Amino acid sequence: MASVKFEGVHKVYPNGYVGVEDFNLTIGDGEFMIFVGPSGCGKSTTMRMVAGLEDISRGTITIGEKVVNTVPPRDRDIAMVFQDYALYPHMSVRENLSLGLRLRKTPKAEIHERVTQAATVLGLDTYMDRKPRELSGGQRQRVALGRAIVRRPQVFLFDEPLSNLDPKLRTGMRVEIKRLHRSLASTMIYVTHDQLEAMTLGDRIVVINHGKIQQVGRPIDVYNKPQNIFTAGFIGSPPMNFFTLTLHREDGALFLRSENFSLKLSEDHPIAHTLSKPFVGSPRLTAGIRAEHLKIARTQSATPSIHAQVEVVEPAAPEVFLYLKSGDASFVMRDDSLLEPVVSPGQTLGVYSEPENIHLFDGNGERLT
């Protein structure tokens, strides 16, 4: 096991395209770190630089105590699991698991020990004499994981390893990988564009966009307190709703308003303190509200912040998603109460959110508090 450290890492291609820019991050010894972001954001490029499959344009990458910028991939003591299983079809599971060790001329007794241990951990004991064509997709991916395990590397690298599996198998393999990390206590870096994988697997996640780190933190912290609009919109399903508002001061009180949105900020609200400084005109802000934090105003005490028309009702038991429109703003809310009474398309609703569940971002898209 080993830590992995990025210091000012850049990747610039010959045509001038910047794939990764000023990447600074320390991954702890034994930590499970997730790189998450949209396609083309630089997450796989960053992993490939750790593996030595991409040259580093500037900066340093350290594995353990060793700077590996110019170290050949085979000497970095890492193991990589790809989206493609890359198994040898003519070899049995046992032969696929042991091939790397045999090529390194590892003693037979040690090969047997490592292969047996990996097969036990991954539940492959009864499949050892089968060929890949006789296995399911999940079993093939477990063989690919086992081939990495027998190496006993300092660092495991996973590059979208579950992308080729159907949803049920993906769920099962997420559990397998989580169990594997707990069993091995190894340093793991996992690349995915799937935020569900990111939120359920990692000790911490790194949100990446356009080759830059947007936010690093525990999954729940990133979800609850996104540092910018990109992270707020990328992490969460459905994505966070956004409303463009203007800030007004009236009779000493602060209001956030748009065409169909009005919210008074109490004096003790943390955002109210930030925004209470003198300002000129009516600053434009972006309010973000997650679907589960929007509620239907069913009682007199629940004052609507938004009046909206229901466009689509999407049952997804035990939840129901409502797609609504208010002026130019389209948004979605999640109702866990099974909507009694039933809500229908075309109906107008009063919708509100508690002030503490409203995220505010400035004109540059950065979080205000």
N, C-alpha and C positions, 0 to 999 in steps of 0.2 A: 504494500500500500504506500501511497505517497500523495502529497499535496500537489496541486497544479496552479501555477501563477502566471498570469498575463500582465506584462508591463508595457504600456504604450504600443500595443501590437497593431500594425497596419498591414493590409493586403491591397496592393495597387497592381493592376494588370497592365501589360505592355501598351494597351490602347488607352491607358489613363483612367479606366474605370476603377473606382474605389470600392472594393468588396467588403472590407472591414476597416474601421477607422477608430484609432485611439482606444483600443480595447484594454481595459484595466479590470482585473478580477482575480481573486484568490479563492480557490476551491480547497476546502479543508481535507485533511487525510481521513478517508472513510466516508466522505460526504457524497450524497446523491444529488447532483446538480443537473437541472434541466435547462437547455437552450430552447426557447420557444419564440416563434415569430412567423410571419407570412412567408410564402415561397419567395426565394431570392433575397432574403433579408441579411444573409451572411452567416447564419448559424452553422450550416454544414461546412462552409469554408473555414470557419474558426476551428471546428473539430478536425478538419483535415490538416490544418497547420499543426495541431497537437500531435496528430499521427505521423507527420512528416510527409504527407502526400501533397501538400501545397507549401511553397516557399514563403517565408515571412519577409515582407518588404521592409519593415522597420519594427523595432521593439524586441522584446525577449519573451520566450516561453520557458518556464522552469518546471521540471517534473522532479519532485523530491528536492534534492539540493543541486541538481544538474541542469544547466542551461542547455536546451536541446535544439536550438536553432539549426545547427548544421549536422546533428546526429542522424544517421540513416534510420529509416523507419524500423528496420529489424532490430536495432540496438536501443530502442526507446522503452522496451519492456511494457508495451501496451497491447491490448487485444481489442479488436474492432468487430462489431456485429452490424451487418448491413441490412438494408431493406430486402435485398435478394439473399435467399438462404445460402446460395453458392455451395451446395453440397455436391460431392462427386457421385453421380447416379449409379456407377458400377460398384461402389463400395458399400459395405454394410454400415449401420450406425456405429458399431464398434470401430471400424476402420476409419470412418470419417472423424470420429472423436480423437483417435490416436495418431492421425497422420502427421500433424505438426510436430508432435513429440518424436515420432520415428525419424522425421527428417533432421531433427536436431540430435539424433543418436542418443536420446535419453535411454537409460537402462530399462530393460523389459519389465523388471519388477516395479520400477517407479511408474512406468506407463500404465501398467495394470492397476496400480493403486489409484492413480489420478483419474483414470477413465471410470473405474468402478465408483469412486466418490462422486464424480460429476453426474453419472447416470442415476445414482441414488438420490441426489439432491433434486434432479429434474424429473424423476419418475420415468426414466427410460429403461429401467432394468429389463423389462419383458420385450423390448424392441431391438435389442442389441444386434441381432442377426438379420434384421430386415433391411431392405434397400429403401432409399428415399421415396421411390414411387409407391411403396406400400404404406406410407405414413400420411397422416392428415397434415394440413398446413400448420396447425399449432404444434404438432409433434416435430415437424421439420424445423420450425423455428427454435424449438427446445434443443434440437441437435446442434443448431448453429450457436446457441448460447453455451452448450456444453463444450463445444470446440474452443470457445474462448476461456471457459473456466479451467480446463485442464492446463492451460498455459500458466495459470497463477500469476498474472501480470500485476504490475503496480497500479495500472489504471485501465478500466474498461471504458470503451467508447461505443455508444449505440447511435447509429444513424438511421432514424425512422424505421426501426426494426419491425414494427407491427403494421405498416402501411398496406401490406398485401393480404392481410387477414380480414375475415368478415367480422361484423361488430361483436358477435358472441365470443369468437376466438380472441379478439383484441382484449375484451374484458378479462378473460381467463389468463391471458399472457401478462397483462398488467399485474395481476396478483402474483403470478410466477416470478416476475422480475423483482417485485417488491420483496417477496420472500427470499429471493436469491441475494439481494443486497443485505438483508438482515442476517442471513446465514454467513455470508462471506465477509461482511463489514469492510468491503472494498470501496475505493474511490471510483465513482461512476459519473460519466458525462453522457447525457442522453439528449439527442436532438429530435425535436418534433414540431410540427405545425399544429398539432391537435392539442388544444388547450385543456381538454379533459385529461389527457395523459399527463400534461404538465402539472395540473392541479392535484392529481391523485398520486403521482409517483415521487416527486422531488422533495428533498429536504428544503431546498431553495430553488427558485426559478430565476432565469435571466431573460427578460423580455428584450428582444432585439428588433430593430427596424432600420433599414438602409445602412446596415453595417455598424450601427451604434447601439450601445446599451441604453435602454430606456428606463429600466428599473430592475433592481435585484432585491429579492426578499423571500420570506416564507410565502407559500402560495396564498394562504388566508390573508396575510398582510397586504399583498399586492392587490388582491381582490377588494378588500375593504378600504384601502387607501391608495388608489392609483395616483402616481405622481404627475401624469399628463394625460391629455385627451386620447393619445394613441393607445396607451396601456389600458385606459378605462374602456375604450371601445373594443379592444382586442380580447381582453380577458373577461370571460363571462358569456353564458349562453342562456337566453339571447343577449346580444350586446347591450351595453348601457344606452339608455335613451339620452339624447342631447337636445337642449332647448337654448336658443339664443335670446338673452334677456338684456335689459338695461337696468342699471341701478339708479334709484331715485331716493332723495331724502325729502320727506314731507313732514312738517310739524315735529321735527327732531327725530323721526323714525325712519328706518331704512326699508325700502321695498324693492323686490325684484319683479320686473314686469315685462310681459310681451303682449301680443294682441289678445291672447286668451289665457294668460298665466299671471297670477298675482300672489306674492308671498311676502308677508311682513316678517322681518327678522327681529327676534326678541333681543333685548339688550345683552342678555347673558349668552347668546349664541356665539361660539368661537369665531365664526366667520364675520359676524357683525362687528366684532372688535377690530378685525383686520380691515374691514371696509369703512370704518367710521372716521377715517382720516379725511381731511378736506379734499374735495375733488371738484373738477370743473366739468360742467355739463352732466351727461348721463352715460357713464362708462358702460361699454358693452361687455358682457360676460357670457360664459357658457355654463349652464347648469346641467349636471348629469344625474340621472335617477335610474336605478336598476329596476327591472320589471317587477321583482318581488316587493319592492318598497313603494309601489303605487297601489293605492287602495280606493275602493268605491266609497263615496261619501253617503253612507246609509243612515246616519244619524245627524241630528241638528248640531251636535258638538263637532262633527267632522266637516269643517269648512272646506269646500272644494277649492283647490288651487288651479285646476284646469277643467274646462268644460269641453267635452270631446264627443265625437260620434263614433259608434262602433262600426268598423268596416268588416272585420272577419272574427268569428269565434272559432277557436281551434282547441277541441277537447284533447287532452293528453293525460288521461286519468293517472293519478288522482288530482291533477292540476288542469286548469283551463287557461289558455293564453288568449288575450283580447288584443286585437290590432285596432288601434284608434287613430283618429285624425282630428286635429284642432288647428284651424287656420292652415298655415303652410307646414305645420309640424305633424309628422307621423311617428307613432311610438307604440310600444307593446307593454302590456302589464300581465302579471301572472296572478291568478286568483286560486288559492288553495281551498276555498270554501265550497267548491262545486257549484257556485253561482246559484244560490237559492234566494230570491226568485231567479229564473233563467234570464240571461241577457241575450238579446237578439241583434243581428246586424241592422243598422239604421237607427238604433236607439241612441239617445243622447244621455251621457253620464256625467256626473260630477266626480272628479278624481282628485285625490290629494296625496301628499307624502309628508311624513314628519320632517321638520327642518333638519334634524340631525342626519337624515339619510340623503340629503341633497349635497352633491359634490359641486364645488365651484372652481372654474378654471378661468385664468386671465386671457387677454387677447393673444398671447403667445401659446396658449394651450397648456400652460403649466398650472399645477394645483396652487390654490391660494393659501391653504393652510396645511 
